[in-house]
Amino acid sequence: MQWAIAFAAVAEHGSFTAAATALACSKALVSKQVAQLETLLGTQLLFRSTRKLSLTESGRLYLEHCRHWQAGLSAARQAVAELGQEIAGTVRLTVPTSFGGVFMADALIALRERHPGLQIELDLSREARDLEADGFDAAIRSHLPPPERLVAKPLAMAQDWLVAAPALVDRLGPPQQPADLAAWPCLANSFFRQDLPWPLSRDSQLFSASGHAALRANDYQLLRNLALAAAGALRIPAYLVSPDVAAGRLLRLLPDYALPAQPLYLIYPQRLPQPAKVRALVDFLVDWFIQPQQAALLGHAIKKEY
């Protein structure tokens, strides 16, 4: 271990003298330990000259392993230090606006009950925040592919439904197949580039459903209110209209046909060691969204169909 520490210090500081100062030992000891490591490995790790030191290809490879080892050791130290300690501190979480309005009040109350030492700062936004630049610990995102430099944990699948007000269904007649919607007024979400036509599937067959776009808006709550007022058929995440469907204020259209489900991810920066407060947040949310209550809101339990 001491040999690897000496080598990593020389590589990081650029000289035996600076490494010896950082390690609080003699230059001769550092030089001896690096030489012993090279003998043990059977390869040269450093190019030595009177002017500078540089890493060989083997040295670069070994240094990467040293860095991983140091990070793992640091994470282990932190895990042991935090064992038995109260989870505390501030965590910053950003989630989509409409999703957060439905789920996050109950989620944050439950999180605080489990970890009363946590302070939570929640950001509701339709825009994807830059977690690292904006100082967020985690995000819940849909639609967008997770950035490669971040950890992405699958959180849930959000099902979309087609819905309409009972008055509109009574006037036009309940559709029996996707083509029947051709005569219907439809409410389009202009936030998405291709909200219409709506892709549907049944028994591995693909269908397309679309009436004329009677109204377009870029806000789900406004579109929901328009649907409640019988202004048109609407494609919308189930969690936004589950209570309306359960109460009969809206009816599901073509319930035997499925719209593509939207994956939800919990995204957070890769850190070694990962702070205990962030690990607590991640573990809680992953567990919370697999509970039956959340699954029902996400559309995986049918409330009422037409």
Secondary structure, DSSP 8 states (H G I E B T S, - for coil): -HHHHHHHHHHHHSSHHHHHHHHTS-HHHHHHHHHHHHHHHTS--EEE-SS-EEE-HHHHHHHHHHHHHHHHHHHHHHHHHHTT----EEEEEEE-HHHHHHHHHHHHHHHHHH-TTEEEEEEE-SS---HHHHT-SEEEEESS---TTEEEEEEEEE-EEEEE-HHHHHHH---SSGGGGGGSEEEEETTSTT--SEEEEETTEEEEE--EEEEEES-HHHHHHHHHTTS-EEEEEHHHHHHHHHHTSSEESSTTSB---EEEEEEEE--SS--HHHHHHHHHHHHHTTSHHHHIIIIIS-----
